[in-house]
Amino acid sequence: MVAASLALILLTLLTACVSLPSSGPVTAGDPEPVEQSLELDTFVRPPQTDATQQQIVQGFIEAAASSRNRYQAARDYLTPAFAAEWQPEAGATIDVLSDRTYELTSETTMVVDATPAASLTSNGQYDLPESSAEVQLPYRLEQVDGQWRIAEAPPGLLVDEITFEEVFSQHALYFYDTDYRYLVPDLRWFAGRDSAQTSIVRALLAGPAEWLAPGVVSAFPEGMQLDPNSVPVSGGTASVGFSGASFDDLVTVQRMQEQLDASLIGSVRNVDEVALALDGAVQEVPPLSPEPEANPRVDARPVVFDGTDFGHLSASGESIEPIAGVSAQVAGLAPNGASVGPGAEAVAVRSGGGVAIVRTDEEAAPLDPRPGLVVPDIDPHGVVWSVPADAPGELVAFLPDGTELQIPVPWSGDSVAAIEVSRDGTRIIALLGEGSRTAFLAASIERDGDGFPTQLGPEVLRLASVAGTPLDVAWLDARRVASITALTGGETRVIIQVVGGLSEVVQGPADGISVVGGNGEGDLRVLTSTGDLDARSGVGWQVRASGIRFAATQQPD
């Protein structure tokens, strides 16, 4: 009876049709609707008569800043045969323009020396290089009707940092954690703002970035195709059509709609609504209940310890409110670091005896006695993560029942200063020491059916790093993280990083030792060795509380 009812609901859903807009660039018979934009295109010059080899190569690189008409302006610099073969969507090398040089190594070969600042994969993922070593990009030229044209070039684009930010736009694609409780952002970069909605939907169908894939799932079934092959926008509505796959239940369609809404609305200019069509039939999709969270929030009050009391810091910064059932037990351990779990019902505590777990109205239970541990982190599933500072590869996860799991790691380094799991439980950030530099990176967490970790993904996403000694990391929200690094003379640098995007490096407070996040960049706090808890104020920092021994991380309720 239940199955019959579900089938009836699904049949109604999949056959409910409304007419597509009849005005604008899309008509009922268009196999490939035209996407229009009011934005002005990047101005590029065509090849000049009798241009030199360097002028042709340089002109080609500059012309590739325009993606209009499948990069036609850049293809004008190519031989007819290579113009048909060139694939600009293969990715991009993002370089430092002031370091770029051109060398004619033979009459028909031009080599461009570039210093990579980042790269873009074919799926729009922004990656930082492991090394800033110079790369050589060869271009082979031929004469066509007495004019130099490029016959061979490296795949993809070469674009400098400034032009990249002008031409490419960032968009968060959304996938799910394995419990479908959270929407997880996967940041991508696409050229051509007028067609961003089509790029986003195609990328959703292709799936999450390689580094993130082990920790997330998608509602879109395999074999699904965009039909028609673009996403037109009219009157604020993006019309997205799919074909080529069957659907098992209503929930799958609802989850697809949620992914589309989260990825397009607010991310693409003039998109306020998404109309989903399956095999040509536009759907009326009821919302999921409960709706997945896209940016889980923590208690806005920092959790701190002042040597006597453990709990939430008041807005004035002058008092600490105990957490019922756990504060006394935590304080009794003489802690020097802690992480507060969901609902503040459990706290992972580091003290001189190692790492222990404190649960509401229970005595502390020891977990990890190893020496030299970093501050532990407790994730949304109540799993405690612990690793020795001098052994970055010896990461252990302790399940709520005390089971100890050795977790292989995809990173290397001389030391690890801090780890922290995202509030949706899908990602972990780590701050590593590599010689005289700090390595800041993210990895995905693969979990079993009970939500417990089994391993980390084999790939990492490298985040911005600076020279110096690594100190601490923190999640600021679902998309942004922060780290702090110590320099000589008590100076510090704080990196505020969009995961999969750009970073901001700012001078931190003198003698800063740790960072703690809240609900966004405005809640970032830095603790100094003198016990001051500082917040950003303009270009500097302002003391919000004093006498603090440490500030704890938090998970949402």
N, C-alpha and C positions, 0 to 999 in steps of 0.2 A: 504493500500500500504506500509506504514512504517512497520507495523507488518510483512508483507510478506518478506520485504527486510531483516529485523532483523533475521527472521527465516532462510533465506537463508544463511546469514553470519554465524549464529551459527552452521548450519548444516555443512558448509564448515570447520569451526573451529574444530568441534568435530570428523570429519572424516579424517582430514589431518594427514597422518601417516608418520613417518620416522622409519628406522630400529634401533633397539637397538644395542649397541656395541657388536660385536661378539667375542672380545678378553677380557681377564681378567676373573674375577670370575663369571660373569653373562652370562648365555646362554638363548636362547629364551624359553626353556622349564622348566627353574628352577622355582618351586613354591615359594621357599624362597631363593633368592640369598644370597651368602655368603659374609659377609663384612670382608675385610682384613685390617690389620694395620701393619705398620712397627715399631710401638712403642713396647718397651720391657715391659713385664708384671711385676707387683709387685712380688718380690720374697717372697714366703710363705713356711713355713715348714709344712709337713704333721704331723699327730698325731704321737707322739713318743711312743714306746712300754713301757707299765707300767707307763704312765704319770699319775700324780695326778689329782684330780678334778680341782684344780686351774690351772694347766698347760693346761688342756683340754679347760677350759673356756677362758683362756687368749689366747691360740693358735687359738681358733675359732674366737675371736674378731679380732686378727691380720690377720688371713687368709681372713676374709671378706673384706679386703682392695683390694682383687683381684676379679673383676666381671667376669673374663673369664669363659666361658662355664657355665653361669648361677650360678656363685659363687661355682663351684664344689670344690675348695680347702677348702672352709668353710664347705660345706656339708659333707666332709670327717670326720668332728668332731661330726657329728650328728648320732643318731640312724637311721637305714634305714627308719623306719616309719616317723620320724620327718623330715628327709632329703627331703622326698617327699612333706611335708606340709609347710616347712619353706618358708616365703615370704620376701626376703631381700628388695624388692622394696616397702615395706610398709612405708618406711621413714627412718629417722636416727636421733639419738641423738648425737650431737656434744659436746664433753665434754673436760674438762681441764685434760690432762693426768697426771699431777703432783698431782692432787687431787683424782685420781681414786684408790680405794682400793678394796680388795677381802676378803670375809669372808665366811668360811664354817660353815653354821648354823646347818647343820646335815650332815650325811654321803652322802646324795644324793642331797643336796641343797647348791648351791653357790650363794651368794648375792654380786653383784658389786655395790658399792656406787660411784656415778658419779655426778659431778657438771656441769650442762648443761651450755654451752656457747651459743648454738643455737640449732635449730632443722631443719630437712628437712622433708617436707611433701611428700606424695606419688607421687605428681605431680612435685616434684623438687623445690618447693618454700622454700626459706631460711627465717626462722623466728627467731627472738630473743625472749627469754623467758621473761615473766613479772617478774619472780623472779629467782634468782640464787641459790635458795635452793637446797640442795642435793637431788637426787632421788635414790631409791633403785631398782635395776634390778635383779630379781631372775632367776636362771638357775637350772633346775632339771636334774640330771644325772642318767644313768642306766649303768649296766655292759652289754657289748656285747662281747661274746667270751673272757671274762676275762679282757676286757679293758673298761675304762670309756668313755662314749659317752653322748652327751647332748640330752635329750628327750623332753625338753620344754625350750623355751627361749622367751624373749620379742620380739614383732614384729619389723621388720626392723633391722637396724644396730646400733652399738655403735662405734663411730669413734672419735678420738681425733682431735683437731683443726689443727695440723700440717699435719697429714695424710689426713684429709679432703681436704686440699688445694692441696695435691699431687695427690689424686685419682679422685676427682670430678672437672669437668670443668664447667665454667659459660657460659651461652648462652642467648642472648636476643631473645625471641620470639616476634613477632610483630603482634598487632591487630590494629584496626582502632578506631578513635574517631567516634562519631555518625554521623558526616557530611562527613566521609571518606576523610577528608582533610589531616589528619595526621596519620602516623604510630606510634603506641604507644608501647614502649618496655615493656616486661614482663620478668624479669630475672629469669632463672631457672638454676638448677645445676644437672648434670647427671654424673654418674659413667661410666667409660669405654669410653675413647676418641675415640676408634675405631668404636663405634656405635652411636656417638652423633647425627648424622644426622637422624637416625631412631627415637631416643628419641624425638628430636625436632619436627619432623612431627607428631608423635603420640600425643605429647602435644598440638600442634596446633589444631588438630582435637578435643581433649578433651575440649579446650576452655581456656579462661584466668583464672588466679589465682582467688580464691574466693574473695579476698579483692578488686581486680581490676575490676571484671566482671561487676558491675553496670555501669561503666563509658565507656566501650568500646564495640565494636562489632567485629564479625569475618565474613569473606566472605565464610567460609566453611559451607555448609548446613548440617543440622542434618541428620544422617544416613550414611554419607560418611565414607568409610573404606579404609585403606591403603591396596593396592592390586598390587603386592605381599606384604608380611608382613614385608618388610624391604626396606631400601633405599640404594642401592649400588652406589658407586662412581667409575667412570672409566674415565681416561683422563681429570679429572677436572670437569666432569659433574655428578651431582647427579640426578639419575632417580627416580622420584616420581610418583607412580601410584595410582589412586583412582577408586573406584567403589561403587555402592550402593546408588547413589543419582542422582536426575535429576537436570537440570540447566535451569533457566528461561531465562537468557540472556547472551550476550557476556561479559558484564561488570562484572558479577559475576566471570567468569573464569579469567578475567584480574586481578581482585582484589585478587583472590586466588594465582595467579602467583606472584603478588607483595609481598604478605605475605611470600611465600616460598623464594623468592629471598632475601628479607630483613633478614629473619631468618637464612638462610643457608650460603649465600655468604659472605665471610669474617669472619664468625663465626666458621665454620667447616674447619679444615685443608684440603687443596687440593680441595675445592669446589669453582669453578669459574663460574659455570653455573648450572641452574636447568631445567631439561627436565620434563615437566608435561604430564602425560598420563591419559586419562579418558577412562575407560572401555577397556583398552588395546591399545588405539590409542594415540600416542604421538602428542602433539599439537604444532602449531606455533602460539603463543599468542602475539598479538600486544600490545605494552605498553599502559598504561593508559595516558590520556591527559586531564587535567594536572596530573602529577605524584604526589602522596601524599608525604608530607615532613616527614622524619624520625627524624630530629633534627632541629626544627625551630630556627633560629638565631635572636638575638637582635642586636641593634646598639652597636658596640664595645666600644663606648665612654660612660663612666658612666654619668648618669644624677645626678647633685648635686645642692645644694643650699648653698650659703656662707653667708646668712644673708641679701644679697641685690639682687643677681642675681640667677636665676633658669635656668638651661639648661645643654647642653652637655659640659663636661670637655674636654679641649684641650689635645692633646697628651703630651704636655709639662707640663700640670698640672697648668699652670699659668693664664689661662683665661677660661671663660665660654661663650659658644655660645648659645644665646637664642633660644628657640623653637618658631617658628612663630605662633602667634595667641593664645598662652597659657601662655608663661613665665611671662608676665607682670601681668596677672590675678592671677597666682599662688603666685608670690612674694607679691602681694598686700594683701594676706590673712595672712601674717606673719606665714608661715607654719612651722611645726616641723616634717613633714613626708609626703611622697607622693608615688604614684605608677602611672607610665605612661602607657597608653593603646596602642592598636595597631596603628601604624602609628603616634604616638605622637599626636593624634587628641583629646584625652581626658586624663585628669589627675585627679585621686582621691587624695584629699588633706586633711591632718589632721592639724588642728590648735586649738587654745584655745576654739573655738566655736564648735568643733566636726569635722565631716567629711563632705566635700562638693565635688562636681564634677565641673571641669572646662573643657569646650569644646572650640574648636577653635573659636575665635572671639565672644565668648559669655561670659556673666557675670557668676560668680560662682553661683551654685545652691546648697543650703544646702540639705544634705541627712540624716545624723545621728547625732542628738544633744546629745546623751548619754555621760555622763562623763567617763573619764578613758579609752578611746578607744585605741586599738593598732593601728599601722599604717595600713590603709586600703590597699586592693589589688584589682586591676582591671584586669579582665581576658580577653582572646581573643575575647569574645563575648560582651565586654563592660559592663559586670556585675561587680558591686563594692561589695566587701566582707568586712564586718565590725563586730567587736566583742569587748566587754569591757574586759580589762585585768583581772579583778577580777570575771568575769562570763563567763568561757569558753563555757558554754552550750547555750549562747544567741547569736548565730551566725545569722547574717542577710545578705541577698543578695539583692542589689538594682538593678533592671533592668534598661536598658537605658531610659525607659519612666518614671522612678521614682518609679515604683511599688516596694513595700517592701515585701520580702519573708522571713519568719522565717524558718531557715534550721536546723532541728534536727541533732545533732552531735553524732558520735559513740565513743567519747572519754570522759574521766572524768579527773579532776585535780583541784588543788587549784587555779591555775591561768593560763593564756595563755599569752605568750610574743609576739608571732608573728604568722602570717599565710601567705601563699603564694601559688597561683594557678600555676600549670605547664603551659608551653607555648603552649601545645596542648589542654589545658582546661579540661583534663580528671581527674586530680589528685590535691589534696591540701595537703600541709604539714603544720604541726602545732608544735609549741614548747610550752610545758606545764610544769608548776611547780607542782611537786608531793612531798610534804614535803621538804626534803633537796636535792632532786634530780631533774634532768631535764628529761622529757619524750619527745622524738622526734619521730613523727609518720607521716604516710601518709594514706590518705583515697581517695577513688574514688568519682567522682561527677557524679550523674545521671542527665541527661538533657532531656528536651522535644524536640519536633520536631522543635522548633524555636531556639534550642541551649541554652535555659535558664535552670538554675538548678532547680531541684525539691527536691532532697535530696542527702545526702551523703550515700555511701555504709555502710552497718551495720558492716562490718569488717574493722579493721585497720591493717596496716603493721607497726610493731614496728621497729624503727631505733635505732642506737646506742645512748646511753645516758651516761652522767657522773654526778658526784656529783656537786652541785653548783646551782647558780641562772640562769635561762634561760634568754637569751637576744634577739636573732634574728635568722631567718632562711633565706635561699635563694636557688633558683634553679640555678645550674651551667650550666646545659644543660638538655637534655631529660632524662638522666639516673642518674645524680648525683645531690646531694643536699649538703648543708653545714649548720651548726649551730654554734653558739658561746654561751659559758656559762662562767659566772664570778665565780671566786674562791675568796678566801680571799686575802687581800693585793694587789688588783688590777690585779692579774693574771687572764688569760683567757685560755680556751681550745676551739679549733676549731675542729669540727668533719666534715670530708669530707666522704660522704657516697654514695655508689652505692645503688640505691633503689632496694632492694631484694638481696643485696650482702654484701660484706665486707666493713669495715670502716677504716679510718685512723684518729687517734686522735693526733693533734699537738698542741704545745704551741702557743697561739695567742699573738698578741701585748699587752703590758701592757695597762690597762685601755681601752681595746676594748669595744665597745658598740653595733655595728651592723655589719652585713655582707651584701655584694651585689654581685650578680653573673653577669657573662657576657656570653661568649661562650666557656665554658670549665673551667677546674680546674685552668688553667693559668691566667684566668681573675678574680679570686676571690679577692675581696678587703675587708678590715676591716677598719672601721672608729673608731677612738679613741675619748675619751672624750675631748681631747685637740684639736680636729679638724684635725688631720692627717689622710689622706686616705692611708693605707698601702697595699702593695702587697707582696706576698711571694717571698723571694729571698734566695735560698738554704734552709738552715734549719731555717732561721730567716725571718724578715720582713723589707721592705724598704719603706720609705715615698715617695709617688708619688705626693701628693698635700697636702697643708695645708690650714687652715682657712675654713674648710668645716663644715657646720651645720648638714647636713644629705645627704645621697645618696639614690636615688629612685630606685625602681624596674622598669623593663621595660618588655613590651610584644613585639613580632615581628610585623613587618609591615603587 
